[in-house]
Amino acid sequence: MLFWIFVGCLVLGIVILAVTFDYCTSWDDLWENVGAALTSVGLLSTVVSLLLFGFEYLTEDAWVAGLIEERKAIVYQFENDIYDNDNDIGKRELMNEVRDWNKKIAKYKAYQNNFWVGIYYADVYDQFEMIEWGATE
């Protein structure tokens, strides 16, 4: 929704400039200044949004591949008791990794489903599940 507000500002600013261009006698006219401001803000915001789209959607496959490998590594540690030792420091590290994974997945799922900024996040995070403590695949 935020992206479409930016595009709307751009279009509205261009329309105001086009309508008031012939009628304005100086740059002191209020409507011409409003049109110029809306056009500037809309253009800058739209260009930045398009750059964000490019960064997010062009690297989507690499991001998903990285998340798949990260989840595999955490689950592998569970299945093979990699951190099973006498002082339980390794278990705490594994618990922190699981917590970080779950926070990351929950955060990006919330972002991609957000009404205002969801368009800026690729719709790929629903394919990942949370890791339950002690769960194996």
Backbone as a printed PyTorch tensor [residue, N CA C, xyz], in Angstrom:
tensor([[[  0.8110,  -1.1870,   0.0000],
         [  0.0000,   0.0000,   0.0000],
         [  0.8620,   1.2610,   0.0000]],

        [[  1.9520,   1.2130,   0.7350],
         [  2.8390,   2.3630,   0.8140],
         [  3.3830,   2.7230,  -0.5640]],

        [[  3.7470,   1.7150,  -1.3540],
         [  4.2510,   1.9600,  -2.7070],
         [  3.2090,   2.6790,  -3.5440]],

        [[  1.9620,   2.2560,  -3.4380],
         [  0.9100,   2.8660,  -4.2600],
         [  0.6070,   4.2860,  -3.7940]],

        [[  0.8170,   4.5850,  -2.5390],
         [  0.6880,   5.9660,  -2.0630],
         [  1.7760,   6.8220,  -2.7010]],

        [[  2.9980,   6.2880,  -2.7750],
         [  4.0860,   7.0200,  -3.4260],
         [  3.7830,   7.2780,  -4.8960]],

        [[  3.2900,   6.2640,  -5.5840],
         [  2.9390,   6.4270,  -6.9960],
         [  1.7930,   7.4330,  -7.1270]],

        [[  0.8270,   7.3780,  -6.2340],
         [ -0.2760,   8.3390,  -6.2570],
         [  0.2060,   9.7680,  -6.0690]],

        [[  1.1590,   9.9790,  -5.1620],
         [  1.7350,  11.3160,  -4.9660],
         [  2.4040,  11.8060,  -6.2400]],

        [[  3.1380,  10.9080,  -6.8930],
         [  3.8040,  11.2650,  -8.1350],
         [  2.7930,  11.6620,  -9.2050]],

        [[  1.7830,  10.8560,  -9.3940],
         [  0.7680,  11.1330, -10.4160],
         [  0.0020,  12.4110, -10.0800]],

        [[ -0.4050,  12.5600,  -8.8250],
         [ -1.1400,  13.7560,  -8.4180],
         [ -0.2930,  15.0130,  -8.6050]],

        [[  0.9800,  14.9280,  -8.2630],
         [  1.8680,  16.0680,  -8.4500],
         [  2.0200,  16.4390,  -9.9190]],

        [[  2.1540,  15.4340, -10.7780],
         [  2.2740,  15.7040, -12.2150],
         [  0.9840,  16.3120, -12.7560]],

        [[ -0.1480,  15.8000, -12.3110],
         [ -1.4350,  16.3550, -12.7590],
         [ -1.5810,  17.8050, -12.3080]],

        [[ -1.2500,  18.0970, -11.0580],
         [ -1.3460,  19.4690, -10.5600],
         [ -0.4210,  20.3860, -11.3490]],

        [[  0.8020,  19.9210, -11.6210],
         [  1.7230,  20.7430, -12.4080],
         [  1.2040,  20.9660, -13.8210]],

        [[  0.6450,  19.9380, -14.4290],
         [  0.1400,  20.0680, -15.7930],
         [ -1.0440,  21.0220, -15.8670]],

        [[ -1.9260,  20.9450, -14.8780],
         [ -3.1160,  21.8030, -14.8900],
         [ -2.7430,  23.2510, -14.5890]],

        [[ -1.8550,  23.4720, -13.6380],
         [ -1.5320,  24.8360, -13.2150],
         [ -0.4150,  25.4680, -14.0280]],

        [[  0.2090,  24.7380, -14.9230],
         [  1.3690,  25.2680, -15.6470],
         [  1.0050,  26.4850, -16.4950]],

        [[ -0.0890,  26.4190, -17.2030],
         [ -0.4800,  27.5270, -18.0700],
         [ -1.0690,  28.7030, -17.2930]],

        [[ -1.5870,  28.4720, -16.1140],
         [ -2.2830,  29.5090, -15.3710],
         [ -1.3980,  30.2380, -14.3740]],

        [[ -0.2570,  29.6810, -14.0640],
         [  0.6010,  30.2860, -13.0480],
         [  1.4410,  31.3860, -13.6760]],

        [[  1.5760,  32.4830, -12.9420],
         [  2.3820,  33.6010, -13.4370],
         [  3.7550,  33.6310, -12.7870]],

        [[  3.8990,  32.9880, -11.6560],
         [  5.2030,  32.9560, -10.9830],
         [  5.2960,  31.6950, -10.1290]],

        [[  6.4830,  31.4360,  -9.6290],
         [  6.7000,  30.2660,  -8.7830],
         [  6.1200,  30.4650,  -7.3880]],

        [[  5.5740,  31.6080,  -7.1380],
         [  4.9780,  31.8770,  -5.8280],
         [  3.5700,  31.3140,  -5.7100]],

        [[  3.0470,  30.7800,  -6.7800],
         [  1.6920,  30.2370,  -6.7380],
         [  1.6660,  28.9730,  -5.8820]],

        [[  0.6920,  28.9090,  -5.0070],
         [  0.5880,  27.8020,  -4.0520],
         [  0.4380,  26.4540,  -4.7480]],

        [[ -0.4450,  26.3480,  -5.7090],
         [ -0.7090,  25.0580,  -6.3460],
         [  0.4870,  24.5520,  -7.1330]],

        [[  1.2110,  25.4390,  -7.7330],
         [  2.3970,  24.9990,  -8.4660],
         [  3.4570,  24.4700,  -7.5010]],

        [[  3.5830,  25.1300,  -6.3510],
         [  4.5330,  24.6450,  -5.3360],
         [  4.0970,  23.3000,  -4.7700]],

        [[  2.7880,  23.1480,  -4.5340],
         [  2.2750,  21.8650,  -4.0430],
         [  2.5300,  20.7770,  -5.0750]],

        [[  2.2600,  21.0720,  -6.3380],
         [  2.5020,  20.0970,  -7.4090],
         [  3.9630,  19.7200,  -7.5160]],

        [[  4.8430,  20.7010,  -7.4020],
         [  6.2770,  20.4240,  -7.4710],
         [  6.7270,  19.5770,  -6.2790]],

        [[  6.2040,  19.8860,  -5.0960],
         [  6.5800,  19.1140,  -3.9050],
         [  6.0780,  17.6800,  -4.0070]],

        [[  4.8200,  17.5080,  -4.4070],
         [  4.2810,  16.1560,  -4.5490],
         [  5.0290,  15.3590,  -5.6090]],

        [[  5.3590,  16.0060,  -6.7080],
         [  6.1050,  15.3260,  -7.7660],
         [  7.4830,  14.9150,  -7.2660]],

        [[  8.1590,  15.8130,  -6.5580],
         [  9.4990,  15.5020,  -6.0460],
         [  9.4680,  14.3560,  -5.0460]],

        [[  8.5640,  14.4450,  -4.0820],
         [  8.4620,  13.3890,  -3.0630],
         [  8.0430,  12.0720,  -3.7000]],

        [[  7.0530,  12.1240,  -4.5720],
         [  6.5840,  10.9070,  -5.2410],
         [  7.6480,  10.2710,  -6.1110]],

        [[  8.3860,  11.0910,  -6.8500],
         [  9.4280,  10.5530,  -7.7230],
         [ 10.5520,   9.9190,  -6.9160]],

        [[ 11.0090,  10.6170,  -5.8920],
         [ 12.0890,  10.0770,  -5.0590],
         [ 11.6520,   8.7860,  -4.3630]],

        [[ 10.4610,   8.7910,  -3.7870],
         [  9.9680,   7.6080,  -3.0750],
         [  9.7440,   6.4330,  -4.0190]],

        [[  9.2320,   6.6970,  -5.1960],
         [  8.9950,   5.6230,  -6.1650],
         [ 10.3080,   5.0290,  -6.6510]],

        [[ 11.2940,   5.8670,  -6.9170],
         [ 12.5990,   5.3620,  -7.3740],
         [ 13.2550,   4.5170,  -6.2770]],

        [[ 13.2090,   4.9880,  -5.0450],
         [ 13.7870,   4.2120,  -3.9360],
         [ 13.0430,   2.8890,  -3.7760]],

        [[ 11.7290,   2.9180,  -3.9000],
         [ 10.9330,   1.6870,  -3.7930],
         [ 11.2870,   0.7060,  -4.9020]],

        [[ 11.4590,   1.2070,  -6.1020],
         [ 11.8210,   0.3230,  -7.2130],
         [ 13.2000,  -0.2980,  -7.0020]],

        [[ 14.1200,   0.4550,  -6.4290],
         [ 15.4290,  -0.1110,  -6.0950],
         [ 15.2990,  -1.2030,  -5.0350]],

        [[ 14.4650,  -0.9660,  -4.0260],
         [ 14.2360,  -1.9830,  -2.9990],
         [ 13.6130,  -3.2350,  -3.5950]],

        [[ 12.6730,  -3.0640,  -4.5300],
         [ 12.0830,  -4.2190,  -5.2130],
         [ 13.1590,  -5.0140,  -5.9290]],

        [[ 14.0310,  -4.3110,  -6.6210],
         [ 15.0970,  -4.9910,  -7.3470],
         [ 15.9920,  -5.7970,  -6.4240]],

        [[ 16.4050,  -5.1910,  -5.3270],
         [ 17.2740,  -5.9040,  -4.3870],
         [ 16.5740,  -7.1080,  -3.7800]],

        [[ 15.2990,  -6.9820,  -3.4600],
         [ 14.5730,  -8.0660,  -2.7980],
         [ 14.2330,  -9.1960,  -3.7660]],

        [[ 13.6730,  -8.8590,  -4.9030],
         [ 13.1450,  -9.8900,  -5.7870],
         [ 14.2130, -10.5120,  -6.6890]],

        [[ 15.2980,  -9.7940,  -6.9750],
         [ 16.3570, -10.3840,  -7.7860],
         [ 17.2220, -11.3460,  -6.9840]],

        [[ 17.2850, -11.1620,  -5.6760],
         [ 18.1030, -12.0380,  -4.8290],
         [ 17.2470, -13.0370,  -4.0560]],

        [[ 15.9990, -13.1650,  -4.4230],
         [ 15.0590, -14.0310,  -3.7070],
         [ 15.5140, -15.4900,  -3.6770]],

        [[ 15.9640, -16.0310,  -4.7980],
         [ 16.3740, -17.4360,  -4.8510],
         [ 17.5910, -17.7030,  -3.9680]],

        [[ 18.5310, -16.7920,  -3.9730],
         [ 19.7180, -16.9630,  -3.1300],
         [ 19.3540, -16.8800,  -1.6500]],

        [[ 18.4550, -15.9800,  -1.2990],
         [ 18.0200, -15.8410,   0.0880],
         [ 17.3210, -17.1120,   0.5550]],

        [[ 16.4560, -17.6740,  -0.2840],
         [ 15.7350, -18.9040,   0.0690],
         [ 16.7220, -20.0640,   0.2160]],

        [[ 17.6820, -20.1630,  -0.6910],
         [ 18.6710, -21.2370,  -0.6000],
         [ 19.4790, -21.1230,   0.6980]],

        [[ 19.8250, -19.9160,   1.0880],
         [ 20.5410, -19.7150,   2.3420],
         [ 19.7100, -20.1090,   3.5520]],

        [[ 18.4240, -19.7720,   3.5230],
         [ 17.5460, -20.1450,   4.6330],
         [ 17.3600, -21.6580,   4.7140]],

        [[ 17.2610, -22.3180,   3.5790],
         [ 17.1270, -23.7820,   3.5700],
         [ 18.3550, -24.4210,   4.1970]],

        [[ 19.5250, -23.9480,   3.8240],
         [ 20.7610, -24.5080,   4.3740],
         [ 20.9060, -24.2030,   5.8640]],

        [[ 20.4980, -23.0310,   6.2680],
         [ 20.5650, -22.6880,   7.6920],
         [ 19.6660, -23.6010,   8.5080]],

        [[ 18.4670, -23.8470,   8.0180],
         [ 17.5340, -24.7360,   8.7320],
         [ 18.0700, -26.1640,   8.7630]],

        [[ 18.6460, -26.6200,   7.6490],
         [ 19.2290, -27.9680,   7.6140],
         [ 20.3300, -28.1130,   8.6520]],

        [[ 21.1680, -27.0890,   8.7970],
         [ 22.2710, -27.1540,   9.7620],
         [ 21.7580, -27.2340,  11.1910]],

        [[ 20.7340, -26.4580,  11.4990],
         [ 20.1860, -26.4850,  12.8640],
         [ 19.5330, -27.8290,  13.1560]],

        [[ 18.7660, -28.3450,  12.2010],
         [ 18.1020, -29.6340,  12.3990],
         [ 19.1350, -30.7610,  12.4760]],

        [[ 20.2020, -30.6700,  11.7060],
         [ 21.2710, -31.6700,  11.7620],
         [ 21.8910, -31.7140,  13.1570]],

        [[ 22.0730, -30.5480,  13.7700],
         [ 22.6320, -30.5050,  15.1150],
         [ 21.6970, -31.1960,  16.1150]],

        [[ 20.3970, -31.0230,  15.9360],
         [ 19.4350, -31.7210,  16.7810],
         [ 19.5350, -33.2240,  16.6000]],

        [[ 19.5080, -33.6580,  15.3640],
         [ 19.4490, -35.0910,  15.0690],
         [ 20.6860, -35.8220,  15.5450]],

        [[ 21.8280, -35.1830,  15.5090],
         [ 23.0880, -35.8460,  15.8290],
         [ 23.6640, -35.4490,  17.1780]],

        [[ 22.9250, -34.7120,  17.9740],
         [ 23.3780, -34.2900,  19.3040],
         [ 24.7850, -33.7000,  19.2700]],

        [[ 25.0050, -32.7940,  18.3440],
         [ 26.3220, -32.1890,  18.1700],
         [ 26.7640, -31.4530,  19.4290]],

        [[ 25.8580, -30.7920,  20.1020],
         [ 26.2150, -29.9850,  21.2530],
         [ 25.9670, -30.6970,  22.5760]],

        [[ 25.8680, -31.9970,  22.5650],
         [ 25.6310, -32.7310,  23.7980],
         [ 26.9620, -32.9250,  24.5290]],

        [[ 27.1750, -32.1450,  25.5750],
         [ 28.4040, -32.2590,  26.3530],
         [ 28.0830, -32.0910,  27.8370]],

        [[ 29.0970, -32.1180,  28.6570],
         [ 28.9000, -32.1210,  30.0990],
         [ 28.4430, -30.7780,  30.6660]],

        [[ 28.8880, -29.6810,  30.0910],
         [ 28.6020, -28.3820,  30.6940],
         [ 27.3960, -27.6670,  30.0890]],

        [[ 26.7480, -28.2450,  29.1210],
         [ 25.5270, -27.7190,  28.5000],
         [ 25.6920, -26.3520,  27.8360]],

        [[ 26.9330, -25.9100,  27.6400],
         [ 27.1350, -24.6430,  26.9280],
         [ 26.7020, -24.8040,  25.4680]],

        [[ 26.9890, -25.9310,  24.8950],
         [ 26.6000, -26.1770,  23.5150],
         [ 25.0940, -26.1790,  23.3260]],

        [[ 24.3750, -26.7030,  24.2940],
         [ 22.9120, -26.7000,  24.2060],
         [ 22.3660, -25.2770,  24.2430]],

        [[ 22.9990, -24.4400,  25.0160],
         [ 22.5820, -23.0430,  25.0780],
         [ 22.8350, -22.3580,  23.7360]],

        [[ 23.9720, -22.6590,  23.1170],
         [ 24.2520, -22.0900,  21.7960],
         [ 23.2430, -22.5770,  20.7600]],

        [[ 22.9190, -23.8420,  20.8090],
         [ 21.9190, -24.3820,  19.8900],
         [ 20.5470, -23.7570,  20.1490]],

        [[ 20.1980, -23.5730,  21.4060],
         [ 18.9310, -22.9330,  21.7400],
         [ 18.9010, -21.4970,  21.2110]],

        [[ 20.0310, -20.7890,  21.2890],
         [ 20.1070, -19.4380,  20.7500],
         [ 19.9510, -19.4390,  19.2320]],

        [[ 20.5330, -20.4090,  18.5590],
         [ 20.3770, -20.5120,  17.1090],
         [ 18.9230, -20.7720,  16.7340]],

        [[ 18.2800, -21.6570,  17.4750],
         [ 16.8610, -21.9490,  17.2110],
         [ 16.0170, -20.7030,  17.4660]],

        [[ 16.2970, -20.0070,  18.5530],
         [ 15.5560, -18.7800,  18.8630],
         [ 15.7430, -17.7360,  17.7610]],

        [[ 16.9960, -17.5670,  17.3010],
         [ 17.2610, -16.6010,  16.2380],
         [ 16.5520, -16.9900,  14.9410]],

        [[ 16.5540, -18.2890,  14.6180],
         [ 15.8510, -18.7650,  13.4290],
         [ 14.3570, -18.4650,  13.5280]],

        [[ 13.7640, -18.8160,  14.6610],
         [ 12.3270, -18.6100,  14.8410],
         [ 11.9640, -17.1270,  14.7980]],

        [[ 12.7990, -16.2800,  15.3990],
         [ 12.5460, -14.8400,  15.3530],
         [ 12.6230, -14.3140,  13.9260]],

        [[ 13.6240, -14.7760,  13.1830],
         [ 13.7940, -14.3230,  11.8020],
         [ 12.6050, -14.7270,  10.9380]],

        [[ 12.1880, -15.9720,  11.0420],
         [ 11.0640, -16.4580,  10.2320],
         [  9.7740, -15.7470,  10.6320]],

        [[  9.5330, -15.5900,  11.9200],
         [  8.3130, -14.8980,  12.3770],
         [  8.3040, -13.4480,  11.9000]],

        [[  9.4590, -12.7970,  11.9720],
         [  9.5470, -11.3940,  11.5560],
         [  9.2580, -11.2370,  10.0660]],

        [[  9.8910, -12.0610,   9.2420],
         [  9.6900, -11.9150,   7.7960],
         [  8.3030, -12.3770,   7.3480]],

        [[  7.7200, -13.3440,   8.0460],
         [  6.3320, -13.7070,   7.7430],
         [  5.4040, -12.5380,   8.0490]],

        [[  5.6490, -11.8690,   9.1560],
         [  4.8290, -10.7110,   9.5060],
         [  5.0310,  -9.5780,   8.5100]],

        [[  6.2720,  -9.3590,   8.0730],
         [  6.5310,  -8.3080,   7.0880],
         [  5.8210,  -8.5960,   5.7730]],

        [[  5.9340,  -9.8210,   5.2720],
         [  5.3580, -10.1170,   3.9600],
         [  3.8400, -10.0830,   3.9870]],

        [[  3.2310, -10.2670,   5.1500],
         [  1.7730, -10.2260,   5.2570],
         [  1.2540,  -8.8680,   5.7120]],

        [[  2.1560,  -7.9160,   5.9340],
         [  1.7640,  -6.5880,   6.3820],
         [  1.1020,  -5.8270,   5.2360]],

        [[ -0.0180,  -5.1930,   5.5320],
         [ -0.7860,  -4.4620,   4.5210],
         [  0.0120,  -3.3030,   3.9260]],

        [[  0.7990,  -2.6150,   4.7360],
         [  1.4700,  -1.4070,   4.2830],
         [  2.7930,  -1.6700,   3.5770]],

        [[  3.5800,  -2.6080,   4.0510],
         [  4.9170,  -2.8110,   3.4780],
         [  5.1200,  -4.2080,   2.9010]],

        [[  4.0840,  -5.0180,   2.8350],
         [  4.2210,  -6.3930,   2.3710],
         [  4.7360,  -6.5260,   0.9560]],

        [[  4.4930,  -5.5440,   0.1120],
         [  4.9320,  -5.6030,  -1.2790],
         [  6.4640,  -5.5500,  -1.3760]],

        [[  7.1240,  -5.0280,  -0.3790],
         [  8.5850,  -4.9170,  -0.3880],
         [  9.2890,  -6.2170,  -0.0100]],

        [[  8.5440,  -7.2310,   0.3990],
         [  9.1300,  -8.5070,   0.8190],
         [  8.5860,  -9.6220,  -0.0610]],

        [[  9.4770, -10.4340,  -0.5860],
         [  9.0770, -11.5520,  -1.4360],
         [  8.2100, -12.5260,  -0.6310]],

        [[  7.2620, -13.1240,  -1.2900],
         [  6.3060, -14.0110,  -0.6270],
         [  6.8660, -15.4380,  -0.5900]],

        [[  7.9590, -15.6220,   0.1490],
         [  8.6180, -16.9260,   0.2000],
         [  8.7450, -17.4780,   1.6170]],

        [[  8.4210, -16.6980,   2.6160],
         [  8.7090, -17.1090,   3.9930],
         [  7.6740, -18.0680,   4.5470]],

        [[  6.5240, -18.2080,   3.8880],
         [  5.5130, -19.1490,   4.3590],
         [  5.9450, -20.6020,   4.1940]],

        [[  6.9460, -20.8510,   3.3580],
         [  7.3970, -22.2240,   3.1570],
         [  8.3030, -22.7230,   4.2870]],

        [[  8.6940, -21.8300,   5.1940],
         [  9.5740, -22.2120,   6.2980],
         [  8.7790, -22.3570,   7.5830]],

        [[  9.1140, -23.3750,   8.3260],
         [  8.4450, -23.6560,   9.6030],
         [  9.3600, -23.2470,  10.7570]],

        [[  8.7430, -22.9880,  11.8750],
         [  9.4860, -22.7500,  13.1040],
         [ 10.1030, -24.0560,  13.5660]],

        [[ 11.1920, -23.9750,  14.2700],
         [ 11.8310, -25.1690,  14.8120],
         [ 11.4740, -25.2590,  16.2930]],

        [[ 10.8340, -26.3290,  16.6640],
         [ 10.4870, -26.5440,  18.0740],
         [ 11.7370, -27.0740,  18.7880]],

        [[ 11.9140, -26.6620,  20.0090],
         [ 13.0700, -27.1290,  20.7820],
         [ 12.9800, -28.6400,  20.9650]],

        [[ 14.0030, -29.3340,  20.5170],
         [ 14.0490, -30.7770,  20.6450],
         [ 13.3840, -31.4950,  19.4820]],

        [[ 12.8460, -30.7500,  18.5190],
         [ 12.1670, -31.3810,  17.3750],
         [ 13.1970, -31.8140,  16.3390]],

        [[ 12.8910, -32.8850,  15.6750],
         [ 13.7200, -33.3340,  14.5630],
         [ 12.8140, -33.5600,  13.3730]],

        [[ 13.4200, -33.6410,  12.2100],
         [ 12.6250, -33.8560,  11.0030],
         [ 12.5300, -35.3200,  10.6770]]])
